Amino acid sequence: MYGLEKQPSDGFEFDLEKELNASPERRKEVMKMAEDAIKGLKEALRDEDPHSKEFEKYGMMLHGYTAMQTVVQKTR
């Protein structure tokens, strides 16, 4: 119904997903990079004034890196 009856037989994979599935070392590198960035952003958020524009930017970046970690963890 409404185009849902035609399920593709082969699943679509993004380039990053293919790369991470092919190389477990690369997955570890990406996770380590994200963890380091998250630690740095959390430190910056602690030092920043909550009413500044930088605080909002750091918060958005933190959400982005945590989302990236979630996506990388799901690609297995």
Secondary structure, DSSP 8 states (H G I E B T S, - for coil): -TTTT---SS----HHHHHHHH-HHHHHHHHHHHHHHHHHHHHHHHHS-TTSHHHHHHHHHHHHHHHHHHHHHH--
